[in-house]
Amino acid sequence: MAAAMGEIAKTLPGYIGIESTRDADGFAITVSYWESEEAIKGWREHAKHAIAQKIGKERWYEDYILRVAKVERQYGFK
């Protein structure tokens, strides 16, 4: 389901990218990046995404936390 949602997200206006990881105990974090609050709302309200969220609550997740944050700048080193 995560892969399918990732493919759908890529097609939506304002999509920038996604990062995801899971540890050996099953703890996972996924961060998706969007250009605006409007783009985030579009993703939140997408019909297939809403279905995936419902299934996730019923089958896969005991709990989860959703955070919406603004990235002001990014630094890196390679």
N, CA, C, O and CB atoms as a CASP TS submission, in Angstrom:
PFRMAT TS
TARGET T0000
AUTHOR 0000-0000-0000
METHOD Language model
MODEL 1
PARENT N/A
ATOM      1  N   MET     1       0.828  -1.194   0.000  1.00  0.00           N
ATOM      2  CA  MET     1       0.000   0.000   0.000  1.00  0.00           C
ATOM      3  C   MET     1       0.868   1.252   0.000  1.00  0.00           C
ATOM      4  O   MET     1       0.564   2.222  -0.695  1.00  0.00           O
ATOM      5  CB  MET     1      -0.940   0.001   1.208  1.00  0.00           C
ATOM      6  N   ALA     2       1.955   1.233   0.782  1.00  0.00           N
ATOM      7  CA  ALA     2       2.832   2.408   0.841  1.00  0.00           C
ATOM      8  C   ALA     2       3.401   2.733  -0.530  1.00  0.00           C
ATOM      9  O   ALA     2       3.470   3.899  -0.920  1.00  0.00           O
ATOM     10  CB  ALA     2       3.973   2.178   1.839  1.00  0.00           C
ATOM     11  N   ALA     3       3.807   1.707  -1.256  1.00  0.00           N
ATOM     12  CA  ALA     3       4.365   1.930  -2.600  1.00  0.00           C
ATOM     13  C   ALA     3       3.303   2.510  -3.532  1.00  0.00           C
ATOM     14  O   ALA     3       3.585   3.423  -4.309  1.00  0.00           O
ATOM     15  CB  ALA     3       4.923   0.608  -3.187  1.00  0.00           C
ATOM     16  N   ALA     4       2.095   1.984  -3.454  1.00  0.00           N
ATOM     17  CA  ALA     4       1.010   2.486  -4.299  1.00  0.00           C
ATOM     18  C   ALA     4       0.695   3.941  -3.961  1.00  0.00           C
ATOM     19  O   ALA     4       0.479   4.754  -4.860  1.00  0.00           O
ATOM     20  CB  ALA     4      -0.253   1.616  -4.134  1.00  0.00           C
ATOM     21  N   MET     5       0.669   4.272  -2.672  1.00  0.00           N
ATOM     22  CA  MET     5       0.394   5.655  -2.271  1.00  0.00           C
ATOM     23  C   MET     5       1.512   6.583  -2.728  1.00  0.00           C
ATOM     24  O   MET     5       1.259   7.717  -3.132  1.00  0.00           O
ATOM     25  CB  MET     5       0.218   5.750  -0.747  1.00  0.00           C
ATOM     26  N   GLY     6       2.750   6.097  -2.664  1.00  0.00           N
ATOM     27  CA  GLY     6       3.879   6.891  -3.140  1.00  0.00           C
ATOM     28  C   GLY     6       3.762   7.222  -4.618  1.00  0.00           C
ATOM     29  O   GLY     6       4.078   8.333  -5.044  1.00  0.00           O
ATOM     30  N   GLU     7       3.307   6.248  -5.395  1.00  0.00           N
ATOM     31  CA  GLU     7       3.135   6.469  -6.835  1.00  0.00           C
ATOM     32  C   GLU     7       2.021   7.477  -7.108  1.00  0.00           C
ATOM     33  O   GLU     7       2.144   8.316  -8.000  1.00  0.00           O
ATOM     34  CB  GLU     7       2.830   5.142  -7.548  1.00  0.00           C
ATOM     35  N   ILE     8       0.945   7.395  -6.348  1.00  0.00           N
ATOM     36  CA  ILE     8      -0.152   8.358  -6.513  1.00  0.00           C
ATOM     37  C   ILE     8       0.307   9.753  -6.108  1.00  0.00           C
ATOM     38  O   ILE     8       0.042  10.726  -6.814  1.00  0.00           O
ATOM     39  CB  ILE     8      -1.385   7.936  -5.677  1.00  0.00           C
ATOM     40  N   ALA     9       0.989   9.852  -4.980  1.00  0.00           N
ATOM     41  CA  ALA     9       1.444  11.159  -4.500  1.00  0.00           C
ATOM     42  C   ALA     9       2.297  11.866  -5.544  1.00  0.00           C
ATOM     43  O   ALA     9       2.182  13.078  -5.723  1.00  0.00           O
ATOM     44  CB  ALA     9       2.234  11.003  -3.200  1.00  0.00           C
ATOM     45  N   LYS    10       3.145  11.121  -6.230  1.00  0.00           N
ATOM     46  CA  LYS    10       4.027  11.710  -7.252  1.00  0.00           C
ATOM     47  C   LYS    10       3.259  12.423  -8.353  1.00  0.00           C
ATOM     48  O   LYS    10       3.795  13.323  -9.000  1.00  0.00           O
ATOM     49  CB  LYS    10       4.897  10.636  -7.867  1.00  0.00           C
ATOM     50  N   THR    11       2.016  12.033  -8.570  1.00  0.00           N
ATOM     51  CA  THR    11       1.229  12.609  -9.666  1.00  0.00           C
ATOM     52  C   THR    11       0.480  13.875  -9.259  1.00  0.00           C
ATOM     53  O   THR    11      -0.100  14.553 -10.107  1.00  0.00           O
ATOM     54  CB  THR    11       0.241  11.587 -10.179  1.00  0.00           C
ATOM     55  N   LEU    12       0.490  14.194  -7.966  1.00  0.00           N
ATOM     56  CA  LEU    12      -0.320  15.318  -7.484  1.00  0.00           C
ATOM     57  C   LEU    12       0.430  16.644  -7.537  1.00  0.00           C
ATOM     58  O   LEU    12       1.648  16.683  -7.361  1.00  0.00           O
ATOM     59  CB  LEU    12      -0.778  15.053  -6.063  1.00  0.00           C
ATOM     60  N   PRO    13      -0.299  17.727  -7.781  1.00  0.00           N
ATOM     61  CA  PRO    13       0.324  19.051  -7.795  1.00  0.00           C
ATOM     62  C   PRO    13       0.967  19.363  -6.446  1.00  0.00           C
ATOM     63  O   PRO    13       0.381  19.100  -5.396  1.00  0.00           O
ATOM     64  CB  PRO    13      -0.713  20.128  -8.149  1.00  0.00           C
ATOM     65  N   GLY    14       2.155  19.915  -6.480  1.00  0.00           N
ATOM     66  CA  GLY    14       2.831  20.338  -5.268  1.00  0.00           C
ATOM     67  C   GLY    14       3.687  19.289  -4.599  1.00  0.00           C
ATOM     68  O   GLY    14       4.341  19.574  -3.596  1.00  0.00           O
ATOM     69  N   TYR    15       3.696  18.067  -5.140  1.00  0.00           N
ATOM     70  CA  TYR    15       4.516  17.000  -4.558  1.00  0.00           C
ATOM     71  C   TYR    15       5.991  17.296  -4.792  1.00  0.00           C
ATOM     72  O   TYR    15       6.391  17.639  -5.905  1.00  0.00           O
ATOM     73  CB  TYR    15       4.138  15.621  -5.159  1.00  0.00           C
ATOM     74  N   ILE    16       6.801  17.164  -3.742  1.00  0.00           N
ATOM     75  CA  ILE    16       8.248  17.365  -3.858  1.00  0.00           C
ATOM     76  C   ILE    16       8.993  16.045  -3.717  1.00  0.00           C
ATOM     77  O   ILE    16       9.888  15.755  -4.511  1.00  0.00           O
ATOM     78  CB  ILE    16       8.741  18.361  -2.799  1.00  0.00           C
ATOM     79  N   GLY    17       8.636  15.241  -2.718  1.00  0.00           N
ATOM     80  CA  GLY    17       9.343  13.978  -2.519  1.00  0.00           C
ATOM     81  C   GLY    17       8.910  13.287  -1.235  1.00  0.00           C
ATOM     82  O   GLY    17       8.040  13.764  -0.505  1.00  0.00           O
ATOM     83  N   ILE    18       9.548  12.144  -0.983  1.00  0.00           N
ATOM     84  CA  ILE    18       9.204  11.346   0.193  1.00  0.00           C
ATOM     85  C   ILE    18      10.446  10.620   0.691  1.00  0.00           C
ATOM     86  O   ILE    18      11.306  10.231  -0.100  1.00  0.00           O
ATOM     87  CB  ILE    18       8.073  10.334  -0.132  1.00  0.00           C
ATOM     88  N   GLU    19      10.535  10.439   2.000  1.00  0.00           N
ATOM     89  CA  GLU    19      11.600   9.660   2.634  1.00  0.00           C
ATOM     90  C   GLU    19      10.936   8.735   3.641  1.00  0.00           C
ATOM     91  O   GLU    19       9.998   9.136   4.330  1.00  0.00           O
ATOM     92  CB  GLU    19      12.679  10.588   3.325  1.00  0.00           C
ATOM     93  N   SER    20      11.417   7.499   3.732  1.00  0.00           N
ATOM     94  CA  SER    20      10.812   6.545   4.644  1.00  0.00           C
ATOM     95  C   SER    20      11.855   5.562   5.152  1.00  0.00           C
ATOM     96  O   SER    20      12.783   5.197   4.432  1.00  0.00           O
ATOM     97  CB  SER    20       9.666   5.800   3.961  1.00  0.00           C
ATOM     98  N   THR    21      11.692   5.138   6.403  1.00  0.00           N
ATOM     99  CA  THR    21      12.595   4.142   6.980  1.00  0.00           C
ATOM    100  C   THR    21      11.841   3.343   8.038  1.00  0.00           C
ATOM    101  O   THR    21      10.848   3.810   8.596  1.00  0.00           O
ATOM    102  CB  THR    21      13.861   4.819   7.595  1.00  0.00           C
ATOM    103  N   ARG    22      12.321   2.148   8.301  1.00  0.00           N
ATOM    104  CA  ARG    22      11.726   1.274   9.317  1.00  0.00           C
ATOM    105  C   ARG    22      12.869   0.558  10.025  1.00  0.00           C
ATOM    106  O   ARG    22      13.813   0.105   9.379  1.00  0.00           O
ATOM    107  CB  ARG    22      10.708   0.242   8.682  1.00  0.00           C
ATOM    108  N   ASP    23      12.788   0.454  11.358  1.00  0.00           N
ATOM    109  CA  ASP    23      13.849  -0.242  12.094  1.00  0.00           C
ATOM    110  C   ASP    23      13.512  -1.726  12.260  1.00  0.00           C
ATOM    111  O   ASP    23      12.447  -2.179  11.840  1.00  0.00           O
ATOM    112  CB  ASP    23      14.064   0.413  13.476  1.00  0.00           C
ATOM    113  N   ALA    24      14.425  -2.472  12.872  1.00  0.00           N
ATOM    114  CA  ALA    24      14.273  -3.921  13.028  1.00  0.00           C
ATOM    115  C   ALA    24      13.058  -4.291  13.877  1.00  0.00           C
ATOM    116  O   ALA    24      12.521  -5.390  13.738  1.00  0.00           O
ATOM    117  CB  ALA    24      15.527  -4.508  13.651  1.00  0.00           C
ATOM    118  N   ASP    25      12.623  -3.390  14.749  1.00  0.00           N
ATOM    119  CA  ASP    25      11.466  -3.655  15.604  1.00  0.00           C
ATOM    120  C   ASP    25      10.141  -3.269  14.947  1.00  0.00           C
ATOM    121  O   ASP    25       9.071  -3.476  15.520  1.00  0.00           O
ATOM    122  CB  ASP    25      11.615  -2.911  16.909  1.00  0.00           C
ATOM    123  N   GLY    26      10.222  -2.707  13.744  1.00  0.00           N
ATOM    124  CA  GLY    26       9.014  -2.329  13.029  1.00  0.00           C
ATOM    125  C   GLY    26       8.621  -0.876  13.144  1.00  0.00           C
ATOM    126  O   GLY    26       7.659  -0.447  12.507  1.00  0.00           O
ATOM    127  N   PHE    27       9.356  -0.090  13.956  1.00  0.00           N
ATOM    128  CA  PHE    27       9.060   1.338  14.053  1.00  0.00           C
ATOM    129  C   PHE    27       9.376   1.983  12.708  1.00  0.00           C
ATOM    130  O   PHE    27      10.451   1.772  12.147  1.00  0.00           O
ATOM    131  CB  PHE    27       9.875   2.013  15.209  1.00  0.00           C
ATOM    132  N   ALA    28       8.440   2.766  12.200  1.00  0.00           N
ATOM    133  CA  ALA    28       8.626   3.383  10.882  1.00  0.00           C
ATOM    134  C   ALA    28       8.349   4.874  10.946  1.00  0.00           C
ATOM    135  O   ALA    28       7.565   5.352  11.767  1.00  0.00           O
ATOM    136  CB  ALA    28       7.712   2.722   9.837  1.00  0.00           C
ATOM    137  N   ILE    29       9.013   5.587  10.061  1.00  0.00           N
ATOM    138  CA  ILE    29       8.752   7.011   9.888  1.00  0.00           C
ATOM    139  C   ILE    29       8.771   7.301   8.389  1.00  0.00           C
ATOM    140  O   ILE    29       9.649   6.844   7.658  1.00  0.00           O
ATOM    141  CB  ILE    29       9.807   7.894  10.659  1.00  0.00           C
ATOM    142  N   THR    30       7.794   8.059   7.965  1.00  0.00           N
ATOM    143  CA  THR    30       7.714   8.494   6.573  1.00  0.00           C
ATOM    144  C   THR    30       7.480   9.993   6.579  1.00  0.00           C
ATOM    145  O   THR    30       6.618  10.495   7.300  1.00  0.00           O
ATOM    146  CB  THR    30       6.577   7.742   5.790  1.00  0.00           C
ATOM    147  N   VAL    31       8.250  10.699   5.775  1.00  0.00           N
ATOM    148  CA  VAL    31       8.106  12.142   5.641  1.00  0.00           C
ATOM    149  C   VAL    31       7.833  12.442   4.178  1.00  0.00           C
ATOM    150  O   VAL    31       8.615  12.077   3.300  1.00  0.00           O
ATOM    151  CB  VAL    31       9.378  12.901   6.152  1.00  0.00           C
ATOM    152  N   SER    32       6.720  13.109   3.926  1.00  0.00           N
ATOM    153  CA  SER    32       6.456  13.552   2.553  1.00  0.00           C
ATOM    154  C   SER    32       6.587  15.064   2.518  1.00  0.00           C
ATOM    155  O   SER    32       6.269  15.756   3.486  1.00  0.00           O
ATOM    156  CB  SER    32       5.035  13.095   2.058  1.00  0.00           C
ATOM    157  N   TYR    33       7.057  15.559   1.395  1.00  0.00           N
ATOM    158  CA  TYR    33       7.323  16.989   1.226  1.00  0.00           C
ATOM    159  C   TYR    33       6.410  17.558   0.146  1.00  0.00           C
ATOM    160  O   TYR    33       6.249  16.981  -0.929  1.00  0.00           O
ATOM    161  CB  TYR    33       8.811  17.236   0.864  1.00  0.00           C
ATOM    162  N   TRP    34       5.822  18.700   0.461  1.00  0.00           N
ATOM    163  CA  TRP    34       4.860  19.354  -0.428  1.00  0.00           C
ATOM    164  C   TRP    34       5.177  20.842  -0.507  1.00  0.00           C
ATOM    165  O   TRP    34       5.752  21.416   0.418  1.00  0.00           O
ATOM    166  CB  TRP    34       3.401  19.130   0.066  1.00  0.00           C
ATOM    167  N   GLU    35       4.799  21.451  -1.607  1.00  0.00           N
ATOM    168  CA  GLU    35       5.112  22.863  -1.833  1.00  0.00           C
ATOM    169  C   GLU    35       4.267  23.817  -0.999  1.00  0.00           C
ATOM    170  O   GLU    35       4.692  24.946  -0.752  1.00  0.00           O
ATOM    171  CB  GLU    35       4.935  23.189  -3.282  1.00  0.00           C
ATOM    172  N   SER    36       3.086  23.400  -0.561  1.00  0.00           N
ATOM    173  CA  SER    36       2.191  24.334   0.122  1.00  0.00           C
ATOM    174  C   SER    36       1.180  23.590   0.987  1.00  0.00           C
ATOM    175  O   SER    36       1.012  22.376   0.875  1.00  0.00           O
ATOM    176  CB  SER    36       1.463  25.217  -0.896  1.00  0.00           C
ATOM    177  N   GLU    37       0.511  24.350   1.854  1.00  0.00           N
ATOM    178  CA  GLU    37      -0.583  23.791   2.650  1.00  0.00           C
ATOM    179  C   GLU    37      -1.691  23.283   1.732  1.00  0.00           C
ATOM    180  O   GLU    37      -2.323  22.266   2.020  1.00  0.00           O
ATOM    181  CB  GLU    37      -1.140  24.847   3.636  1.00  0.00           C
ATOM    182  N   GLU    38      -1.925  23.986   0.633  1.00  0.00           N
ATOM    183  CA  GLU    38      -2.951  23.578  -0.320  1.00  0.00           C
ATOM    184  C   GLU    38      -2.616  22.209  -0.909  1.00  0.00           C
ATOM    185  O   GLU    38      -3.501  21.369  -1.071  1.00  0.00           O
ATOM    186  CB  GLU    38      -3.095  24.624  -1.442  1.00  0.00           C
ATOM    187  N   ALA    39      -1.343  21.983  -1.229  1.00  0.00           N
ATOM    188  CA  ALA    39      -0.921  20.691  -1.772  1.00  0.00           C
ATOM    189  C   ALA    39      -1.082  19.592  -0.728  1.00  0.00           C
ATOM    190  O   ALA    39      -1.497  18.480  -1.056  1.00  0.00           O
ATOM    191  CB  ALA    39       0.541  20.758  -2.254  1.00  0.00           C
ATOM    192  N   ILE    40      -0.760  19.893   0.517  1.00  0.00           N
ATOM    193  CA  ILE    40      -0.939  18.924   1.608  1.00  0.00           C
ATOM    194  C   ILE    40      -2.414  18.560   1.741  1.00  0.00           C
ATOM    195  O   ILE    40      -2.759  17.389   1.903  1.00  0.00           O
ATOM    196  CB  ILE    40      -0.399  19.493   2.950  1.00  0.00           C
ATOM    197  N   LYS    41      -3.269  19.551   1.673  1.00  0.00           N
ATOM    198  CA  LYS    41      -4.705  19.309   1.769  1.00  0.00           C
ATOM    199  C   LYS    41      -5.178  18.421   0.620  1.00  0.00           C
ATOM    200  O   LYS    41      -5.998  17.526   0.824  1.00  0.00           O
ATOM    201  CB  LYS    41      -5.475  20.639   1.768  1.00  0.00           C
ATOM    202  N   GLY    42      -4.668  18.665  -0.580  1.00  0.00           N
ATOM    203  CA  GLY    42      -5.023  17.836  -1.724  1.00  0.00           C
ATOM    204  C   GLY    42      -4.663  16.378  -1.505  1.00  0.00           C
ATOM    205  O   GLY    42      -5.430  15.485  -1.863  1.00  0.00           O
ATOM    206  N   TRP    43      -3.504  16.134  -0.921  1.00  0.00           N
ATOM    207  CA  TRP    43      -3.070  14.765  -0.617  1.00  0.00           C
ATOM    208  C   TRP    43      -3.940  14.167   0.482  1.00  0.00           C
ATOM    209  O   TRP    43      -4.388  13.026   0.372  1.00  0.00           O
ATOM    210  CB  TRP    43      -1.582  14.743  -0.194  1.00  0.00           C
ATOM    211  N   ARG    44      -4.174  14.927   1.526  1.00  0.00           N
ATOM    212  CA  ARG    44      -4.992  14.439   2.643  1.00  0.00           C
ATOM    213  C   ARG    44      -6.387  14.043   2.175  1.00  0.00           C
ATOM    214  O   ARG    44      -6.958  13.076   2.681  1.00  0.00           O
ATOM    215  CB  ARG    44      -5.094  15.508   3.737  1.00  0.00           C
ATOM    216  N   GLU    45      -6.935  14.770   1.224  1.00  0.00           N
ATOM    217  CA  GLU    45      -8.308  14.539   0.781  1.00  0.00           C
ATOM    218  C   GLU    45      -8.415  13.638  -0.445  1.00  0.00           C
ATOM    219  O   GLU    45      -9.524  13.360  -0.901  1.00  0.00           O
ATOM    220  CB  GLU    45      -8.962  15.849   0.486  1.00  0.00           C
ATOM    221  N   HIS    46      -7.293  13.178  -0.987  1.00  0.00           N
ATOM    222  CA  HIS    46      -7.334  12.296  -2.158  1.00  0.00           C
ATOM    223  C   HIS    46      -8.095  11.015  -1.811  1.00  0.00           C
ATOM    224  O   HIS    46      -7.826  10.401  -0.778  1.00  0.00           O
ATOM    225  CB  HIS    46      -5.894  11.960  -2.649  1.00  0.00           C
ATOM    226  N   ALA    47      -9.029  10.609  -2.651  1.00  0.00           N
ATOM    227  CA  ALA    47      -9.928   9.486  -2.353  1.00  0.00           C
ATOM    228  C   ALA    47      -9.179   8.189  -2.035  1.00  0.00           C
ATOM    229  O   ALA    47      -9.492   7.528  -1.045  1.00  0.00           O
ATOM    230  CB  ALA    47     -10.861   9.254  -3.525  1.00  0.00           C
ATOM    231  N   LYS    48      -8.210   7.822  -2.848  1.00  0.00           N
ATOM    232  CA  LYS    48      -7.477   6.568  -2.602  1.00  0.00           C
ATOM    233  C   LYS    48      -6.619   6.664  -1.345  1.00  0.00           C
ATOM    234  O   LYS    48      -6.450   5.671  -0.637  1.00  0.00           O
ATOM    235  CB  LYS    48      -6.593   6.217  -3.809  1.00  0.00           C
ATOM    236  N   HIS    49      -6.082   7.829  -1.063  1.00  0.00           N
ATOM    237  CA  HIS    49      -5.308   8.021   0.156  1.00  0.00           C
ATOM    238  C   HIS    49      -6.216   7.876   1.379  1.00  0.00           C
ATOM    239  O   HIS    49      -5.816   7.287   2.383  1.00  0.00           O
ATOM    240  CB  HIS    49      -4.616   9.405   0.150  1.00  0.00           C
ATOM    241  N   ALA    50      -7.428   8.409   1.297  1.00  0.00           N
ATOM    242  CA  ALA    50      -8.388   8.284   2.402  1.00  0.00           C
ATOM    243  C   ALA    50      -8.724   6.820   2.667  1.00  0.00           C
ATOM    244  O   ALA    50      -8.830   6.411   3.823  1.00  0.00           O
ATOM    245  CB  ALA    50      -9.675   9.073   2.091  1.00  0.00           C
ATOM    246  N   ILE    51      -8.891   6.031   1.619  1.00  0.00           N
ATOM    247  CA  ILE    51      -9.153   4.600   1.773  1.00  0.00           C
ATOM    248  C   ILE    51      -7.961   3.918   2.432  1.00  0.00           C
ATOM    249  O   ILE    51      -8.137   3.105   3.339  1.00  0.00           O
ATOM    250  CB  ILE    51      -9.457   3.948   0.405  1.00  0.00           C
ATOM    251  N   ALA    52      -6.757   4.239   1.988  1.00  0.00           N
ATOM    252  CA  ALA    52      -5.544   3.648   2.572  1.00  0.00           C
ATOM    253  C   ALA    52      -5.433   3.994   4.054  1.00  0.00           C
ATOM    254  O   ALA    52      -5.051   3.147   4.862  1.00  0.00           O
ATOM    255  CB  ALA    52      -4.286   4.134   1.820  1.00  0.00           C
ATOM    256  N   GLN    53      -5.765   5.233   4.416  1.00  0.00           N
ATOM    257  CA  GLN    53      -5.720   5.632   5.818  1.00  0.00           C
ATOM    258  C   GLN    53      -6.707   4.806   6.645  1.00  0.00           C
ATOM    259  O   GLN    53      -6.377   4.355   7.742  1.00  0.00           O
ATOM    260  CB  GLN    53      -6.027   7.134   5.960  1.00  0.00           C
ATOM    261  N   LYS    54      -7.888   4.614   6.131  1.00  0.00           N
ATOM    262  CA  LYS    54      -8.910   3.835   6.837  1.00  0.00           C
ATOM    263  C   LYS    54      -8.443   2.399   7.036  1.00  0.00           C
ATOM    264  O   LYS    54      -8.560   1.854   8.133  1.00  0.00           O
ATOM    265  CB  LYS    54     -10.244   3.858   6.064  1.00  0.00           C
ATOM    266  N   ILE    55      -7.916   1.784   5.983  1.00  0.00           N
ATOM    267  CA  ILE    55      -7.420   0.411   6.083  1.00  0.00           C
ATOM    268  C   ILE    55      -6.261   0.346   7.076  1.00  0.00           C
ATOM    269  O   ILE    55      -6.182  -0.585   7.878  1.00  0.00           O
ATOM    270  CB  ILE    55      -6.973  -0.114   4.693  1.00  0.00           C
ATOM    271  N   GLY    56      -5.374   1.319   7.027  1.00  0.00           N
ATOM    272  CA  GLY    56      -4.249   1.350   7.954  1.00  0.00           C
ATOM    273  C   GLY    56      -4.691   1.371   9.404  1.00  0.00           C
ATOM    274  O   GLY    56      -4.138   0.657  10.240  1.00  0.00           O
ATOM    275  N   LYS    57      -5.683   2.185   9.700  1.00  0.00           N
ATOM    276  CA  LYS    57      -6.205   2.266  11.071  1.00  0.00           C
ATOM    277  C   LYS    57      -6.840   0.945  11.502  1.00  0.00           C
ATOM    278  O   LYS    57      -6.732   0.546  12.661  1.00  0.00           O
ATOM    279  CB  LYS    57      -7.234   3.402  11.185  1.00  0.00           C
ATOM    280  N   GLU    58      -7.501   0.272  10.564  1.00  0.00           N
ATOM    281  CA  GLU    58      -8.196  -0.976  10.881  1.00  0.00           C
ATOM    282  C   GLU    58      -7.263  -2.185  10.960  1.00  0.00           C
ATOM    283  O   GLU    58      -7.492  -3.090  11.763  1.00  0.00           O
ATOM    284  CB  GLU    58      -9.260  -1.235   9.850  1.00  0.00           C
ATOM    285  N   ARG    59      -6.208  -2.208  10.129  1.00  0.00           N
ATOM    286  CA  ARG    59      -5.404  -3.423   9.995  1.00  0.00           C
ATOM    287  C   ARG    59      -3.963  -3.337  10.465  1.00  0.00           C
ATOM    288  O   ARG    59      -3.450  -4.290  11.052  1.00  0.00           O
ATOM    289  CB  ARG    59      -5.400  -3.825   8.604  1.00  0.00           C
ATOM    290  N   TRP    60      -3.294  -2.206  10.218  1.00  0.00           N
ATOM    291  CA  TRP    60      -1.844  -2.185  10.358  1.00  0.00           C
ATOM    292  C   TRP    60      -1.314  -1.412  11.544  1.00  0.00           C
ATOM    293  O   TRP    60      -0.256  -1.753  12.072  1.00  0.00           O
ATOM    294  CB  TRP    60      -1.260  -1.633   9.150  1.00  0.00           C
ATOM    295  N   TYR    61      -2.010  -0.391  11.973  1.00  0.00           N
ATOM    296  CA  TYR    61      -1.451   0.503  12.980  1.00  0.00           C
ATOM    297  C   TYR    61      -2.241   0.464  14.283  1.00  0.00           C
ATOM    298  O   TYR    61      -3.467   0.571  14.284  1.00  0.00           O
ATOM    299  CB  TYR    61      -1.407   1.920  12.449  1.00  0.00           C
ATOM    300  N   GLU    62      -1.519   0.309  15.391  1.00  0.00           N
ATOM    301  CA  GLU    62      -2.145   0.467  16.707  1.00  0.00           C
ATOM    302  C   GLU    62      -2.305   1.948  17.010  1.00  0.00           C
ATOM    303  O   GLU    62      -3.298   2.372  17.600  1.00  0.00           O
ATOM    304  CB  GLU    62      -1.308  -0.231  17.816  1.00  0.00           C
ATOM    305  N   ASP    63      -1.315   2.724  16.598  1.00  0.00           N
ATOM    306  CA  ASP    63      -1.355   4.164  16.765  1.00  0.00           C
ATOM    307  C   ASP    63      -0.413   4.803  15.759  1.00  0.00           C
ATOM    308  O   ASP    63       0.413   4.131  15.141  1.00  0.00           O
ATOM    309  CB  ASP    63      -0.980   4.567  18.209  1.00  0.00           C
ATOM    310  N   TYR    64      -0.550   6.086  15.611  1.00  0.00           N
ATOM    311  CA  TYR    64       0.377   6.844  14.775  1.00  0.00           C
ATOM    312  C   TYR    64       0.302   8.306  15.167  1.00  0.00           C
ATOM    313  O   TYR    64      -0.639   8.741  15.831  1.00  0.00           O
ATOM    314  CB  TYR    64       0.058   6.659  13.264  1.00  0.00           C
ATOM    315  N   ILE    65       1.293   9.047  14.752  1.00  0.00           N
ATOM    316  CA  ILE    65       1.341  10.492  14.971  1.00  0.00           C
ATOM    317  C   ILE    65       1.563  11.148  13.612  1.00  0.00           C
ATOM    318  O   ILE    65       2.412  10.714  12.833  1.00  0.00           O
ATOM    319  CB  ILE    65       2.477  10.892  15.999  1.00  0.00           C
ATOM    320  N   LEU    66       0.812  12.168  13.345  1.00  0.00           N
ATOM    321  CA  LEU    66       0.973  12.947  12.127  1.00  0.00           C
ATOM    322  C   LEU    66       1.452  14.328  12.525  1.00  0.00           C
ATOM    323  O   LEU    66       0.851  14.984  13.376  1.00  0.00           O
ATOM    324  CB  LEU    66      -0.355  13.020  11.307  1.00  0.00           C
ATOM    325  N   ARG    67       2.536  14.766  11.904  1.00  0.00           N
ATOM    326  CA  ARG    67       3.051  16.111  12.146  1.00  0.00           C
ATOM    327  C   ARG    67       3.101  16.861  10.823  1.00  0.00           C
ATOM    328  O   ARG    67       3.489  16.305   9.796  1.00  0.00           O
ATOM    329  CB  ARG    67       4.460  16.065  12.813  1.00  0.00           C
ATOM    330  N   VAL    68       2.715  18.099  10.858  1.00  0.00           N
ATOM    331  CA  VAL    68       2.861  18.972   9.693  1.00  0.00           C
ATOM    332  C   VAL    68       3.846  20.048  10.108  1.00  0.00           C
ATOM    333  O   VAL    68       3.628  20.766  11.084  1.00  0.00           O
ATOM    334  CB  VAL    68       1.468  19.590   9.217  1.00  0.00           C
ATOM    335  N   ALA    69       4.929  20.149   9.360  1.00  0.00           N
ATOM    336  CA  ALA    69       5.985  21.093   9.702  1.00  0.00           C
ATOM    337  C   ALA    69       6.479  21.783   8.437  1.00  0.00           C
ATOM    338  O   ALA    69       6.325  21.271   7.328  1.00  0.00           O
ATOM    339  CB  ALA    69       7.150  20.380  10.427  1.00  0.00           C
ATOM    340  N   LYS    70       7.064  22.934   8.625  1.00  0.00           N
ATOM    341  CA  LYS    70       7.612  23.695   7.507  1.00  0.00           C
ATOM    342  C   LYS    70       9.134  23.609   7.556  1.00  0.00           C
ATOM    343  O   LYS    70       9.746  23.893   8.585  1.00  0.00           O
ATOM    344  CB  LYS    70       7.136  25.180   7.549  1.00  0.00           C
ATOM    345  N   VAL    71       9.733  23.219   6.447  1.00  0.00           N
ATOM    346  CA  VAL    71      11.186  23.184   6.342  1.00  0.00           C
ATOM    347  C   VAL    71      11.645  24.560   5.873  1.00  0.00           C
ATOM    348  O   VAL    71      11.313  24.992   4.769  1.00  0.00           O
ATOM    349  CB  VAL    71      11.670  22.050   5.362  1.00  0.00           C
ATOM    350  N   GLU    72      12.398  25.230   6.705  1.00  0.00           N
ATOM    351  CA  GLU    72      12.870  26.567   6.368  1.00  0.00           C
ATOM    352  C   GLU    72      14.126  26.534   5.503  1.00  0.00           C
ATOM    353  O   GLU    72      14.286  27.346   4.591  1.00  0.00           O
ATOM    354  CB  GLU    72      13.139  27.354   7.631  1.00  0.00           C
ATOM    355  N   ARG    73      15.009  25.592   5.798  1.00  0.00           N
ATOM    356  CA  ARG    73      16.235  25.433   5.004  1.00  0.00           C
ATOM    357  C   ARG    73      16.761  24.041   5.234  1.00  0.00           C
ATOM    358  O   ARG    73      16.366  23.358   6.179  1.00  0.00           O
ATOM    359  CB  ARG    73      17.312  26.503   5.373  1.00  0.00           C
ATOM    360  N   GLN    74      17.664  23.625   4.353  1.00  0.00           N
ATOM    361  CA  GLN    74      18.276  22.304   4.441  1.00  0.00           C
ATOM    362  C   GLN    74      19.757  22.427   4.158  1.00  0.00           C
ATOM    363  O   GLN    74      20.173  23.158   3.259  1.00  0.00           O
ATOM    364  CB  GLN    74      17.612  21.311   3.461  1.00  0.00           C
ATOM    365  N   TYR    75      20.542  21.712   4.926  1.00  0.00           N
ATOM    366  CA  TYR    75      21.989  21.698   4.742  1.00  0.00           C
ATOM    367  C   TYR    75      22.429  20.264   4.559  1.00  0.00           C
ATOM    368  O   TYR    75      21.741  19.348   5.009  1.00  0.00           O
ATOM    369  CB  TYR    75      22.724  22.359   5.941  1.00  0.00           C
ATOM    370  N   GLY    76      23.543  20.048   3.920  1.00  0.00           N
ATOM    371  CA  GLY    76      24.048  18.681   3.765  1.00  0.00           C
ATOM    372  C   GLY    76      25.527  18.656   3.485  1.00  0.00           C
ATOM    373  O   GLY    76      26.157  19.683   3.230  1.00  0.00           O
ATOM    374  N   PHE    77      26.063  17.462   3.537  1.00  0.00           N
ATOM    375  CA  PHE    77      27.468  17.223   3.259  1.00  0.00           C
ATOM    376  C   PHE    77      27.608  15.840   2.675  1.00  0.00           C
ATOM    377  O   PHE    77      26.993  14.899   3.176  1.00  0.00           O
ATOM    378  CB  PHE    77      28.335  17.380   4.529  1.00  0.00           C
ATOM    379  N   LYS    78      28.394  15.691   1.636  1.00  0.00           N
ATOM    380  CA  LYS    78      28.676  14.377   1.049  1.00  0.00           C
ATOM    381  C   LYS    78      30.156  14.167   0.978  1.00  0.00           C
ATOM    382  O   LYS    78      30.609  13.120   0.515  1.00  0.00           O
ATOM    383  CB  LYS    78      28.053  14.239  -0.344  1.00  0.00           C
TER
END
